[in-house]
């Protein structure tokens, strides 16, 4: 009980002092005797025995439940089966979920497939008049025999936009639905088990069971964790007739230190969609992974087919055609989801040909087999393969990634893993594989390079390798040339050379050091994927990366965090998509759809790492927050428990109506709050140019630098300036505390210059008009007119539009506000009230971002501050990473960059004000400006003559990208 209380606080209080004794007596009285309790003892220096490990194992498992709710087909459905013995089978209807391949989401071919499969039969395009589909729908209304021309005109004005409205509604709905990104399939499986002399049912299933469950495996606090492997060996010895061991981790309980260590010997099992809510996490392992010997064998000619078979194991079956349900129409997709696998097979064939035909190949290929290492390769079972070569670019990594510098002794002893495939059950044998690989190749430092933006080869062990953290601030320019490989006699293989400055690469490393896991104890749930959320996750995942690099030198640092992030469908997928190719832009770095406004610390969360390796992302919409039970309820009856809840769902732009809350978003209304919104804008603009090439009208509303960035996108993607109306609201300045703060998103002088430039290009600019309301087409969600109110005359002006793009400066979505109010989270207008520790009125709920207000108001600027610094303060207040030099005030600058019209780029760096009370409103400050070679620079000095602002506007994107 002492070990239980130590690992699981509250055990005494919940179960009593004699919990274990009662369970022992119950198991003795039970004829099934399904539970086994095991203790392990050690000898101390006085030769006295001390209890070191306590294990509680059981075979009382509802196998049907796990077969219905988890993907157990790969594990024989947890039962033994002999076809020569009596058996029984049950037919079970189950569901499974498959993620859509990245190439089938946002690429040009994927959007064309979506268009062709959604708009069945196609739609007639209208050029300068009515569409063919609308020609028979013209209305004529009369009053007293006289034709009502106004009503006819209004009706027909919508009918000529019918095709546009259909595309906006049907296809945009697809991109915003969960079903587009997660494909749910229903399948029927035959659950077959031997019955023997027993009737079919639970008793026969229990007799045919091939699995045991680990309820507890707890170690005394001084026990060395790596020796828990012996406990896993003891488990299988306790059940010599069982092949599988299973662990179930409750989603309501905290991480147990011993269980975290044990999970490296188990693999996770995917859950199925079902009526069950709050399914626990299930992990499983096989006897062969514990007792089998992992060995590596050099490639032989007869192994070529084995390697190709293992490499093609994840290739999907080709689908000849797709169409709508109930339709005889079939459409052949233009997207090849197996392209990466086919490319990998071609590369592997060329490498193996070089290895087998050349005596001095740069590559080495080994098959990974399990069995008896003293026997030949053909007598062992192949479970994987590895392809590697010497790594020459280690010195180039220091400029962009954190690496120890004093490692010259490893020169010429480093290897790059080209491809590595392994059966999932043997993921826990990563250390054994790398050590055997080092013994056979004399390489002692292994690197693996992957990327989301290029065709890369597989590495199934990358989760068991240490990820190199990108540098917080880049220390070198981007004008490096890629490393040139030395010329070789063979020309079988040509692999792409990497440019470590420009390419978005994720670097994994294994230096044969012992593994050390880093984890958090509390279950954290995050709402939203904002910059603060990204910074917090990055800081949490790389807690081991200290300044002295002590952990990196001594261990292979791996992270396992208990974090669940909930955001709307498509947000995360769009952030990590690098396959989209804009047809208008030759370089993605200069394309609005791929350009990020944030600093490299935030950008690298999606460019040079993949947070999806550590964090559980759930697409969906939050329906309610149950503070009493610590639950977040999603639409669709899914409930997620939390110990700590973070509200990071603030938006950059939310249009605020003075009359009523805007809840339902019209189909031709756009707010750019994510990269997904940029993709949606791109599609809508393309559809607008196709359907109404001569008569469209685009309306843009806002007054900040992001508005000009969007206008530049429209100008560069086929939109005529004469078809754009730019409406600017009146900005009140010099009367509030807000004007004491440094706003990186607005620059009065630069925006005045941009207005003149755009006006000269034919763009109409309407100033001092605030949004009032819009007019929708009757019984549709299509905006026909937008009404604005002039300041100060209060006169109303309406503008017709086919597309309304808003950059209104609000930050809380009305739907989220309703949820917070229903949960009794304290709000002040459209802001969440927090204290200086980011806590709301509920101490278990934290909030950060642009929609928070600290009460009482502090004497320092906490808006427009670095997301990285906010994340550091959050970790301090949570007690995860306390800092001795902690300061409530902010000191790191905020970085903002944007693309401007006419191929200009702007970077703005502002320093937050540390003492607002001594900062006069609208005070004059000294500015130093310079202009040379199409580059403008302005440096601002405060009253203390310290630099608090740097602004650079240039046409040279390479100068300010980092």
PETAZI-V669336 format. One record per residue. RES is the residue in one small letter. D_CENTER is the distance of its C-alpha to the mean C-alpha in Angstrom with 2 decimals. Layout:
res=RES d_center=D_CENTER
res=RES d_center=D_CENTER
This chain:
res=x d_center=40.73
res=x d_center=40.35
res=x d_center=37.37
res=x d_center=35.82
res=x d_center=36.37
res=x d_center=34.95
res=x d_center=31.67
res=x d_center=31.45
res=x d_center=33.17
res=x d_center=35.21
res=x d_center=36.40
res=x d_center=40.03
res=x d_center=39.80
res=x d_center=38.12
res=x d_center=40.09
res=x d_center=43.18
res=x d_center=44.90
res=x d_center=45.98
res=x d_center=42.76
res=x d_center=42.86
res=x d_center=46.63
res=x d_center=46.30
res=x d_center=43.69
res=x d_center=46.00
res=x d_center=48.93
res=x d_center=46.95
res=x d_center=45.90
res=x d_center=49.54
res=x d_center=50.78
res=x d_center=48.19
res=x d_center=49.62
res=x d_center=46.22
res=x d_center=45.48
res=x d_center=41.79
res=x d_center=40.62
res=x d_center=41.20
res=x d_center=41.02
res=x d_center=41.10
res=x d_center=41.73
res=x d_center=41.80
res=x d_center=44.15
res=x d_center=44.67
res=x d_center=47.82
res=x d_center=48.00
res=x d_center=50.41
res=x d_center=53.20
res=x d_center=52.69
res=x d_center=51.56
res=x d_center=48.94
res=x d_center=45.83
res=x d_center=43.16
res=x d_center=39.89
res=x d_center=37.72
res=x d_center=37.75
res=x d_center=36.37
res=x d_center=36.52
res=x d_center=36.15
res=x d_center=36.82
res=x d_center=37.27
res=x d_center=37.38
res=x d_center=34.31
res=x d_center=33.83
res=x d_center=32.86
res=x d_center=32.84
res=x d_center=30.21
res=x d_center=27.78
res=x d_center=28.63
res=x d_center=27.99
res=x d_center=24.69
res=x d_center=23.11
res=x d_center=22.96
res=x d_center=26.21
res=x d_center=27.79
res=x d_center=26.98
res=x d_center=28.89
res=x d_center=32.02
res=x d_center=31.13
res=x d_center=32.26
res=x d_center=35.93
res=x d_center=38.57
res=x d_center=40.33
res=x d_center=43.67
res=x d_center=44.77
res=x d_center=48.38
res=x d_center=48.32
res=x d_center=48.41
res=x d_center=45.06
res=x d_center=43.54
res=x d_center=40.46
res=x d_center=38.58
res=x d_center=36.55
res=x d_center=33.21
res=x d_center=31.03
res=x d_center=27.36
res=x d_center=24.06
res=x d_center=21.06
res=x d_center=17.60
res=x d_center=16.26
res=x d_center=13.04
res=x d_center=14.17
res=x d_center=14.28
res=x d_center=12.55
res=x d_center=16.16
res=x d_center=16.98
res=x d_center=14.66
res=x d_center=15.61
res=x d_center=18.22
res=x d_center=21.80
res=x d_center=22.90
res=x d_center=20.25
res=x d_center=21.28
res=x d_center=24.87
res=x d_center=24.47
res=x d_center=23.00
res=x d_center=25.93
res=x d_center=28.50
res=x d_center=27.47
res=x d_center=27.05
res=x d_center=30.15
res=x d_center=32.61
res=x d_center=35.70
res=x d_center=34.47
res=x d_center=35.67
res=x d_center=38.58
res=x d_center=37.81
res=x d_center=39.95
res=x d_center=41.20
res=x d_center=43.42
res=x d_center=44.61
res=x d_center=43.72
res=x d_center=41.69
res=x d_center=43.68
res=x d_center=41.80
res=x d_center=42.92
res=x d_center=46.47
res=x d_center=47.91
res=x d_center=46.24
res=x d_center=48.09
res=x d_center=49.58
res=x d_center=52.95
res=x d_center=53.74
res=x d_center=57.19
res=x d_center=58.87
res=x d_center=62.58
res=x d_center=62.76
res=x d_center=60.97
res=x d_center=57.64
res=x d_center=54.80
res=x d_center=53.29
res=x d_center=50.61
res=x d_center=49.14
res=x d_center=49.38
res=x d_center=47.61
res=x d_center=44.70
res=x d_center=44.24
res=x d_center=44.49
res=x d_center=42.13
res=x d_center=39.36
res=x d_center=40.58
res=x d_center=40.19
res=x d_center=36.48
res=x d_center=36.12
res=x d_center=34.24
res=x d_center=31.84
res=x d_center=31.31
res=x d_center=30.74
res=x d_center=28.04
res=x d_center=26.27
res=x d_center=26.40
res=x d_center=25.86
res=x d_center=23.17
res=x d_center=21.17
res=x d_center=21.27
res=x d_center=19.74
res=x d_center=16.74
res=x d_center=16.19
res=x d_center=16.76
res=x d_center=14.78
res=x d_center=17.29
res=x d_center=16.28
res=x d_center=12.89
res=x d_center=14.24
res=x d_center=17.81
res=x d_center=20.10
res=x d_center=23.22
res=x d_center=26.35
res=x d_center=28.35
res=x d_center=31.55
res=x d_center=32.04
res=x d_center=35.38
res=x d_center=35.38
res=x d_center=38.35
res=x d_center=40.06
res=x d_center=43.55
res=x d_center=45.90
res=x d_center=48.92
res=x d_center=51.70
res=x d_center=49.42
res=x d_center=48.72
res=x d_center=45.27
res=x d_center=43.00
res=x d_center=41.25
res=x d_center=43.95
res=x d_center=43.81
res=x d_center=40.02
res=x d_center=40.33
res=x d_center=42.99
res=x d_center=40.84
res=x d_center=37.78
res=x d_center=36.23
res=x d_center=33.88
res=x d_center=34.24
res=x d_center=31.94
res=x d_center=31.40
res=x d_center=31.78
res=x d_center=32.13
res=x d_center=32.29
res=x d_center=32.99
res=x d_center=34.38
res=x d_center=36.58
res=x d_center=34.98
res=x d_center=37.00
res=x d_center=36.29
res=x d_center=34.40
res=x d_center=31.04
res=x d_center=31.18
res=x d_center=34.34
res=x d_center=32.58
res=x d_center=32.50
res=x d_center=36.15
res=x d_center=35.25
res=x d_center=33.19
res=x d_center=36.28
res=x d_center=38.45
res=x d_center=36.38
res=x d_center=37.09
res=x d_center=40.67
res=x d_center=41.06
res=x d_center=40.12
res=x d_center=41.63
res=x d_center=41.41
res=x d_center=37.66
res=x d_center=35.16
res=x d_center=31.89
res=x d_center=30.77
res=x d_center=28.15
res=x d_center=26.46
res=x d_center=25.13
res=x d_center=23.14
res=x d_center=23.51
res=x d_center=20.57
res=x d_center=23.10
res=x d_center=24.39
res=x d_center=23.34
res=x d_center=22.57
res=x d_center=25.89
res=x d_center=26.44
res=x d_center=28.26
res=x d_center=25.82
res=x d_center=22.94
res=x d_center=25.26
res=x d_center=26.23
res=x d_center=22.77
res=x d_center=22.87
res=x d_center=25.65
res=x d_center=23.87
res=x d_center=21.08
res=x d_center=18.84
res=x d_center=19.98
res=x d_center=17.87
res=x d_center=19.20
res=x d_center=20.68
res=x d_center=20.65
res=x d_center=23.89
res=x d_center=25.95
res=x d_center=25.26
res=x d_center=23.08
res=x d_center=21.48
res=x d_center=21.62
res=x d_center=21.67
res=x d_center=19.77
res=x d_center=22.06
res=x d_center=22.55
res=x d_center=25.32
res=x d_center=27.36
res=x d_center=30.42
res=x d_center=33.78
res=x d_center=33.69
res=x d_center=30.68
res=x d_center=32.89
res=x d_center=36.31
res=x d_center=35.67
res=x d_center=36.10
res=x d_center=33.42
res=x d_center=35.20
res=x d_center=34.56
res=x d_center=37.09
res=x d_center=37.69
res=x d_center=37.16
res=x d_center=40.20
res=x d_center=40.95
res=x d_center=40.72
res=x d_center=37.14
res=x d_center=35.88
res=x d_center=35.48
res=x d_center=33.77
res=x d_center=31.14
res=x d_center=30.55
res=x d_center=30.37
res=x d_center=27.70
res=x d_center=25.67
res=x d_center=25.94
res=x d_center=25.17
res=x d_center=21.75
res=x d_center=23.24
res=x d_center=23.24
res=x d_center=26.64
res=x d_center=27.51
res=x d_center=27.79
res=x d_center=30.96
res=x d_center=30.24
res=x d_center=28.47
res=x d_center=29.89
res=x d_center=29.99
res=x d_center=31.35
res=x d_center=35.08
res=x d_center=35.45
res=x d_center=37.32
res=x d_center=35.43
res=x d_center=33.25
res=x d_center=30.93
res=x d_center=30.09
res=x d_center=26.53
res=x d_center=26.24
res=x d_center=22.88
res=x d_center=23.22
res=x d_center=20.24
res=x d_center=22.13
res=x d_center=22.60
res=x d_center=20.60
res=x d_center=22.51
res=x d_center=25.74
res=x d_center=25.26
res=x d_center=24.68
res=x d_center=27.83
res=x d_center=29.83
res=x d_center=28.87
res=x d_center=29.73
res=x d_center=33.04
res=x d_center=33.96
res=x d_center=33.12
res=x d_center=35.07
res=x d_center=37.95
res=x d_center=38.09
res=x d_center=38.02
res=x d_center=40.72
res=x d_center=42.91
res=x d_center=42.70
res=x d_center=44.07
res=x d_center=42.10
res=x d_center=38.61
res=x d_center=35.77
res=x d_center=33.60
res=x d_center=33.94
res=x d_center=32.93
res=x d_center=33.17
res=x d_center=32.78
res=x d_center=31.48
res=x d_center=33.81
res=x d_center=34.49
res=x d_center=38.00
res=x d_center=40.95
res=x d_center=40.53
res=x d_center=44.33
res=x d_center=44.47
res=x d_center=43.83
res=x d_center=40.54
res=x d_center=41.79
res=x d_center=42.42
res=x d_center=38.82
res=x d_center=35.89
res=x d_center=33.25
res=x d_center=29.71
res=x d_center=28.03
res=x d_center=28.75
res=x d_center=27.82
res=x d_center=28.60
res=x d_center=28.87
res=x d_center=30.89
res=x d_center=31.85
res=x d_center=29.38
res=x d_center=31.12
res=x d_center=28.54
res=x d_center=28.02
res=x d_center=29.81
res=x d_center=27.43
res=x d_center=24.43
res=x d_center=26.08
res=x d_center=25.64
res=x d_center=21.86
res=x d_center=20.81
res=x d_center=22.34
res=x d_center=24.96
res=x d_center=28.33
res=x d_center=31.16
res=x d_center=34.01
res=x d_center=33.22
res=x d_center=35.89
res=x d_center=37.20
res=x d_center=34.27
res=x d_center=35.12
res=x d_center=35.72
res=x d_center=34.29
res=x d_center=30.66
res=x d_center=29.10
res=x d_center=26.15
res=x d_center=24.74
res=x d_center=24.70
res=x d_center=23.77
res=x d_center=23.62
res=x d_center=23.52
res=x d_center=24.34
res=x d_center=24.76
res=x d_center=22.10
res=x d_center=24.98
res=x d_center=25.83
res=x d_center=22.55
res=x d_center=24.38
res=x d_center=27.07
res=x d_center=25.07
res=x d_center=27.54
res=x d_center=30.49
res=x d_center=29.23
res=x d_center=28.67
res=x d_center=32.03
res=x d_center=33.87
res=x d_center=32.31
res=x d_center=33.56
res=x d_center=36.97
res=x d_center=37.31
res=x d_center=36.02
res=x d_center=36.87
res=x d_center=33.34
res=x d_center=32.02
res=x d_center=28.80
res=x d_center=26.09
res=x d_center=23.24
res=x d_center=20.58
res=x d_center=18.97
res=x d_center=16.04
res=x d_center=14.40
res=x d_center=12.09
res=x d_center=15.02
res=x d_center=17.87
res=x d_center=19.34
res=x d_center=18.90
res=x d_center=20.57
res=x d_center=19.27
res=x d_center=19.18
res=x d_center=18.83
res=x d_center=19.62
res=x d_center=16.95
res=x d_center=15.49
res=x d_center=19.06
res=x d_center=19.30
res=x d_center=18.71
res=x d_center=16.04
res=x d_center=17.88
res=x d_center=16.60
res=x d_center=17.13
res=x d_center=20.00
res=x d_center=19.58
res=x d_center=22.24
res=x d_center=23.15
res=x d_center=26.75
res=x d_center=27.74
res=x d_center=28.05
res=x d_center=26.22
res=x d_center=29.42
res=x d_center=29.41
res=x d_center=30.48
res=x d_center=28.73
res=x d_center=30.54
res=x d_center=33.31
res=x d_center=33.94
res=x d_center=37.65
res=x d_center=39.57
res=x d_center=40.20
res=x d_center=42.85
res=x d_center=40.55
res=x d_center=38.51
res=x d_center=36.82
res=x d_center=33.24
res=x d_center=31.63
res=x d_center=28.14
res=x d_center=26.29
res=x d_center=26.89
res=x d_center=24.07
res=x d_center=24.34
res=x d_center=22.54
res=x d_center=22.90
res=x d_center=21.54
res=x d_center=19.30
res=x d_center=15.61
res=x d_center=16.03
res=x d_center=14.41
res=x d_center=17.47
res=x d_center=18.15
res=x d_center=21.54
res=x d_center=24.00
res=x d_center=27.36
res=x d_center=29.05
res=x d_center=28.72
res=x d_center=28.40
res=x d_center=25.02
res=x d_center=24.22
res=x d_center=21.44
res=x d_center=20.00
res=x d_center=18.77
res=x d_center=19.13
res=x d_center=21.68
res=x d_center=20.56
res=x d_center=18.00
res=x d_center=15.70
res=x d_center=14.09
res=x d_center=12.28
res=x d_center=12.80
res=x d_center=10.90
res=x d_center=8.23
res=x d_center=11.21
res=x d_center=12.37
res=x d_center=13.87
res=x d_center=10.86
res=x d_center=9.16
res=x d_center=12.67
res=x d_center=13.30
res=x d_center=10.51
res=x d_center=11.70
res=x d_center=15.24
res=x d_center=14.87
res=x d_center=13.51
res=x d_center=16.21
res=x d_center=19.02
res=x d_center=21.12
res=x d_center=21.30
res=x d_center=24.48
res=x d_center=26.86
res=x d_center=29.39
res=x d_center=26.86
res=x d_center=28.81
res=x d_center=26.08
res=x d_center=24.96
res=x d_center=28.62
res=x d_center=29.41
res=x d_center=26.45
res=x d_center=23.57
res=x d_center=21.02
res=x d_center=18.33
res=x d_center=15.98
res=x d_center=15.51
res=x d_center=14.26
res=x d_center=14.87
res=x d_center=12.01
res=x d_center=10.73
res=x d_center=8.64
res=x d_center=10.12
res=x d_center=9.69
res=x d_center=11.59
res=x d_center=11.13
res=x d_center=9.88
res=x d_center=8.25
res=x d_center=4.57
res=x d_center=6.65
res=x d_center=9.00
res=x d_center=7.32
res=x d_center=6.80
res=x d_center=10.11
res=x d_center=13.04
res=x d_center=15.60
res=x d_center=16.92
res=x d_center=20.39
res=x d_center=22.22
res=x d_center=25.85
res=x d_center=27.25
res=x d_center=25.75
res=x d_center=26.74
res=x d_center=24.15
res=x d_center=20.48
res=x d_center=20.81
res=x d_center=23.35
res=x d_center=21.66
res=x d_center=20.55
res=x d_center=17.70
res=x d_center=16.09
res=x d_center=17.56
res=x d_center=15.83
res=x d_center=18.10
res=x d_center=16.69
res=x d_center=17.94
res=x d_center=16.90
res=x d_center=15.61
res=x d_center=12.82
res=x d_center=12.53
res=x d_center=12.24
res=x d_center=8.96
res=x d_center=7.69
res=x d_center=11.16
res=x d_center=12.49
res=x d_center=9.89
res=x d_center=6.74
res=x d_center=5.42
res=x d_center=4.69
res=x d_center=8.43
res=x d_center=9.38
res=x d_center=7.62
res=x d_center=8.36
res=x d_center=6.33
res=x d_center=9.36
res=x d_center=10.12
res=x d_center=13.52
res=x d_center=16.02
res=x d_center=17.60
res=x d_center=21.29
res=x d_center=22.78
res=x d_center=22.55
res=x d_center=25.23
res=x d_center=26.11
res=x d_center=29.00
res=x d_center=27.13
res=x d_center=23.81
res=x d_center=21.98
res=x d_center=19.37
res=x d_center=20.43
res=x d_center=18.43
res=x d_center=20.20
res=x d_center=21.41
res=x d_center=22.79
res=x d_center=19.70
res=x d_center=20.13
res=x d_center=17.98
res=x d_center=19.98
res=x d_center=19.35
res=x d_center=21.46
res=x d_center=19.83
res=x d_center=18.09
res=x d_center=16.41
res=x d_center=16.81
res=x d_center=14.56
res=x d_center=14.66
res=x d_center=17.12
res=x d_center=17.48
res=x d_center=19.12
res=x d_center=21.61
res=x d_center=23.12
res=x d_center=26.56
res=x d_center=29.14
res=x d_center=32.27
res=x d_center=35.42
res=x d_center=36.76
res=x d_center=34.11
res=x d_center=30.44
res=x d_center=28.39
res=x d_center=26.48
res=x d_center=26.46
res=x d_center=24.98
res=x d_center=27.31
res=x d_center=26.15
res=x d_center=27.37
res=x d_center=25.83
res=x d_center=22.85
res=x d_center=21.07
res=x d_center=18.65
res=x d_center=15.98
res=x d_center=12.87
res=x d_center=12.58
res=x d_center=12.85
res=x d_center=16.11
res=x d_center=17.26
res=x d_center=16.95
res=x d_center=18.85
res=x d_center=21.40
res=x d_center=21.91
res=x d_center=22.65
res=x d_center=24.92
res=x d_center=26.80
res=x d_center=27.32
res=x d_center=28.63
res=x d_center=30.79
res=x d_center=32.36
res=x d_center=33.07
res=x d_center=34.60
res=x d_center=36.43
res=x d_center=36.96
res=x d_center=40.01
res=x d_center=39.67
res=x d_center=36.12
res=x d_center=35.49
res=x d_center=32.32
res=x d_center=32.34
res=x d_center=30.20
res=x d_center=30.44
res=x d_center=29.58
res=x d_center=30.78
res=x d_center=28.31
res=x d_center=27.14
res=x d_center=24.13
res=x d_center=26.80
res=x d_center=28.48
res=x d_center=25.31
res=x d_center=24.93
res=x d_center=28.66
res=x d_center=28.38
res=x d_center=25.74
res=x d_center=28.16
res=x d_center=31.08
res=x d_center=29.45
res=x d_center=28.36
res=x d_center=31.73
res=x d_center=32.43
res=x d_center=35.93
res=x d_center=36.32
res=x d_center=39.20
res=x d_center=36.89
res=x d_center=34.74
res=x d_center=35.88
res=x d_center=34.35
res=x d_center=35.11
res=x d_center=34.82
res=x d_center=35.28
res=x d_center=37.76
res=x d_center=36.27
res=x d_center=38.17
res=x d_center=38.37
res=x d_center=40.50
res=x d_center=40.99
res=x d_center=38.17
res=x d_center=36.33
res=x d_center=33.32
res=x d_center=35.34
res=x d_center=35.71
res=x d_center=32.02
res=x d_center=30.62
res=x d_center=28.57
res=x d_center=26.50
res=x d_center=25.80
res=x d_center=29.50
res=x d_center=32.39
res=x d_center=35.68
res=x d_center=37.62
res=x d_center=35.08
res=x d_center=34.39
res=x d_center=38.17
res=x d_center=38.42
res=x d_center=35.58
res=x d_center=37.41
res=x d_center=40.54
res=x d_center=38.83
res=x d_center=37.19
res=x d_center=40.47
res=x d_center=42.29
res=x d_center=40.01
res=x d_center=40.97
res=x d_center=38.11
res=x d_center=39.49
res=x d_center=38.54
res=x d_center=39.48
res=x d_center=39.48
res=x d_center=39.82
res=x d_center=38.61
res=x d_center=36.30
res=x d_center=34.45
res=x d_center=36.55
res=x d_center=35.41
res=x d_center=34.85
res=x d_center=36.99
res=x d_center=35.47
res=x d_center=37.26
res=x d_center=38.99
res=x d_center=37.06
res=x d_center=34.00
res=x d_center=30.97
res=x d_center=31.95
res=x d_center=32.95
res=x d_center=36.42
res=x d_center=37.26
res=x d_center=35.81
res=x d_center=38.29
res=x d_center=38.35
res=x d_center=40.78
res=x d_center=42.55
res=x d_center=43.10
res=x d_center=45.78
res=x d_center=47.78
res=x d_center=45.42
res=x d_center=46.23
res=x d_center=43.80
res=x d_center=42.69
res=x d_center=40.82
res=x d_center=38.98
res=x d_center=38.29
res=x d_center=34.97
res=x d_center=32.97
res=x d_center=29.67
res=x d_center=29.06
res=x d_center=26.40
res=x d_center=26.21
res=x d_center=25.17
res=x d_center=26.87
res=x d_center=26.02
res=x d_center=24.89
res=x d_center=21.82
res=x d_center=21.88
res=x d_center=21.39
res=x d_center=24.58
res=x d_center=22.92
res=x d_center=21.15
res=x d_center=24.53
res=x d_center=26.27
res=x d_center=23.99
res=x d_center=24.58
res=x d_center=28.26
res=x d_center=28.56
res=x d_center=27.08
res=x d_center=29.64
res=x d_center=27.22
res=x d_center=29.45
res=x d_center=28.94
res=x d_center=31.03
res=x d_center=30.99
res=x d_center=27.37
res=x d_center=26.30
res=x d_center=25.30
res=x d_center=27.98
res=x d_center=26.99
res=x d_center=29.04
res=x d_center=28.68
res=x d_center=26.49
res=x d_center=23.88
res=x d_center=25.21
res=x d_center=26.08
res=x d_center=29.26
res=x d_center=27.48
res=x d_center=27.12
res=x d_center=24.14
res=x d_center=22.13
res=x d_center=20.92
res=x d_center=19.95
res=x d_center=19.06
res=x d_center=18.68
res=x d_center=21.13
res=x d_center=22.31
res=x d_center=23.97
res=x d_center=27.63
res=x d_center=29.18
res=x d_center=32.47
res=x d_center=34.99
res=x d_center=34.12
res=x d_center=33.92
res=x d_center=35.82
res=x d_center=32.85
res=x d_center=30.16
res=x d_center=26.83
res=x d_center=25.51
res=x d_center=24.15
res=x d_center=23.29
res=x d_center=20.85
res=x d_center=17.44
res=x d_center=17.81
res=x d_center=21.16
res=x d_center=20.03
res=x d_center=17.53
res=x d_center=20.49
res=x d_center=22.72
res=x d_center=20.44
res=x d_center=20.38
res=x d_center=24.13
res=x d_center=24.88
res=x d_center=23.00
res=x d_center=25.08
res=x d_center=22.24
res=x d_center=23.28
res=x d_center=26.57
res=x d_center=28.17
res=x d_center=31.95
res=x d_center=32.01
res=x d_center=29.90
res=x d_center=30.77
res=x d_center=29.83
res=x d_center=30.27
res=x d_center=27.79
res=x d_center=28.74
res=x d_center=25.84
res=x d_center=25.89
res=x d_center=23.43
res=x d_center=22.39
res=x d_center=22.12
res=x d_center=22.57
res=x d_center=23.16
res=x d_center=24.89
res=x d_center=28.27
res=x d_center=30.69
res=x d_center=33.04
res=x d_center=30.58
res=x d_center=30.53
res=x d_center=27.70
res=x d_center=27.68
res=x d_center=26.32
res=x d_center=27.19
res=x d_center=27.07
res=x d_center=28.58
res=x d_center=29.59
res=x d_center=29.44
res=x d_center=32.90
res=x d_center=33.76
res=x d_center=36.90
res=x d_center=36.98
res=x d_center=40.52
res=x d_center=42.09
res=x d_center=40.13
res=x d_center=42.39
res=x d_center=40.94
res=x d_center=41.16
res=x d_center=42.75
res=x d_center=43.73
res=x d_center=42.17
res=x d_center=42.91
res=x d_center=40.90
res=x d_center=41.39
res=x d_center=40.63
res=x d_center=41.04
res=x d_center=40.65
res=x d_center=41.02
res=x d_center=40.00
res=x d_center=37.93
res=x d_center=36.01
res=x d_center=36.51
res=x d_center=35.78
res=x d_center=36.46
res=x d_center=36.53
res=x d_center=37.16
res=x d_center=39.19
res=x d_center=39.58
res=x d_center=42.92
res=x d_center=42.71
res=x d_center=42.27
res=x d_center=38.82
res=x d_center=36.15
res=x d_center=33.72
res=x d_center=32.45
res=x d_center=31.90
res=x d_center=31.46
res=x d_center=31.43
res=x d_center=31.83
res=x d_center=32.26
res=x d_center=31.96
res=x d_center=30.90
res=x d_center=27.11
res=x d_center=27.22
res=x d_center=28.94
res=x d_center=26.22
res=x d_center=22.91
res=x d_center=22.34
